[in-house]
Amino acid sequence: PSPRWGHIAITHGMDSLIIFGGAGETFLGDMLMYNAFHATWKEVHGLGPCPQERWGHSCVIQEESSVLFFFGGCGKQAPYLGDTYQFTFEDMLLGPSPEQARRARESR
């Protein structure tokens, strides 16, 4: 990963570390997963609308369902973000949370 600050970094299970976003020379919107067992990094790509670049956001993992949620932060296009995205470990999907997707549909 490129040097960064203001990103999220959270562990999952015994061998995974996930980082998303942050800032460096510019705002970052990449999601990377480190596998400690194999000592490898992998970029995670989303299906559908992916979150915009951001820093200063927060996250939590719901271990029982293996879902990571992240919320808010500051972005390049909007100073304060109020959106929620999720990443499901089982199928490796990154995208808007169901509530975020519903709000996007209603705003059309």
C-alpha positions as CSV (number, residue, x, y, z in Angstrom):
1,P,0.0,0.0,0.0
2,S,1.0,3.6,-0.5
3,P,1.9,5.7,2.5
4,R,-1.2,7.1,4.1
5,W,-2.8,8.6,7.2
6,G,-6.5,8.9,8.3
7,H,-7.4,5.4,7.0
8,I,-9.1,2.6,8.7
9,A,-7.2,-0.5,9.7
10,I,-9.0,-3.4,11.3
11,T,-8.3,-7.1,11.8
12,H,-10.5,-10.0,10.9
13,G,-10.0,-13.5,12.1
14,M,-6.6,-14.7,12.9
15,D,-4.8,-13.7,9.7
16,S,-6.4,-10.7,7.9
17,L,-5.9,-7.0,8.2
18,I,-8.0,-4.6,6.1
19,I,-7.2,-1.0,5.3
20,F,-9.4,1.4,3.4
21,G,-9.0,5.0,2.2
22,G,-7.0,7.7,4.0
23,A,-4.9,10.5,2.6
24,G,-1.3,10.7,1.3
25,E,-0.3,12.8,-1.7
26,T,-4.1,12.8,-2.5
27,F,-7.3,11.3,-1.0
28,L,-7.4,7.5,-1.3
29,G,-10.3,5.2,-1.9
30,D,-8.6,1.8,-2.2
31,M,-9.4,-1.2,0.0
32,L,-6.5,-3.6,0.7
33,M,-6.5,-6.9,2.6
34,Y,-3.3,-8.3,4.1
35,N,-3.1,-12.1,4.6
36,A,-0.6,-12.7,7.4
37,F,-0.5,-16.4,6.7
38,H,0.8,-15.9,3.1
39,A,2.3,-12.4,3.8
40,T,0.5,-11.0,0.8
41,W,-1.6,-7.9,0.0
42,K,-4.7,-8.0,-2.2
43,E,-6.7,-5.1,-3.5
44,V,-10.5,-5.6,-3.0
45,H,-12.8,-4.3,-5.8
46,G,-16.4,-3.5,-5.3
47,L,-19.5,-4.3,-7.3
48,G,-21.8,-1.4,-8.1
49,P,-21.1,2.1,-6.7
50,C,-17.9,2.1,-4.7
51,P,-17.3,4.6,-1.9
52,Q,-15.5,7.8,-2.8
53,E,-12.1,8.6,-1.6
54,R,-12.1,9.6,2.1
55,W,-10.1,10.0,5.3
56,G,-11.1,10.2,9.0
57,H,-13.9,7.6,8.6
58,S,-14.7,4.9,11.1
59,C,-15.5,1.2,10.9
60,V,-16.6,-1.9,12.8
61,I,-16.7,-5.6,12.0
62,Q,-19.7,-7.7,12.9
63,E,-17.8,-10.9,13.4
64,E,-20.9,-13.2,13.5
65,S,-21.9,-12.4,9.9
66,S,-18.4,-11.4,8.7
67,V,-19.4,-8.0,7.6
68,L,-17.3,-4.8,7.8
69,F,-19.2,-1.5,7.9
70,F,-17.6,1.9,7.5
71,F,-19.1,5.3,7.8
72,G,-18.5,8.9,7.1
73,G,-15.3,10.7,7.1
74,C,-14.1,13.6,4.9
75,G,-14.0,13.5,1.1
76,K,-12.6,15.4,-1.8
77,Q,-16.1,16.1,-3.3
78,A,-17.9,16.7,0.1
79,P,-16.2,17.9,3.3
80,Y,-18.3,15.7,5.5
81,L,-19.7,12.4,4.4
82,G,-22.7,10.6,6.0
83,D,-22.7,7.4,3.9
84,T,-22.4,3.8,5.0
85,Y,-20.7,1.0,3.0
86,Q,-20.2,-2.6,3.8
87,F,-17.8,-5.3,2.8
88,T,-18.8,-9.0,3.2
89,F,-16.0,-11.4,3.7
90,E,-17.8,-14.5,2.5
91,D,-18.3,-13.2,-1.1
92,M,-15.7,-10.4,-1.0
93,L,-18.2,-7.8,-2.0
94,L,-17.8,-4.1,-1.3
95,G,-20.7,-1.7,-1.8
96,P,-23.3,0.5,-0.3
97,S,-25.1,-0.8,2.8
98,P,-28.7,-1.8,2.2
99,E,-29.9,1.4,3.9
100,Q,-27.5,3.5,1.8
101,A,-28.7,1.8,-1.4
102,R,-32.3,2.4,-0.5
103,R,-31.7,6.1,0.1
104,A,-29.9,6.4,-3.3
105,R,-32.9,4.8,-5.0
106,E,-35.4,7.1,-3.3
107,S,-33.4,10.2,-4.2
108,R,-33.7,9.6,-8.0
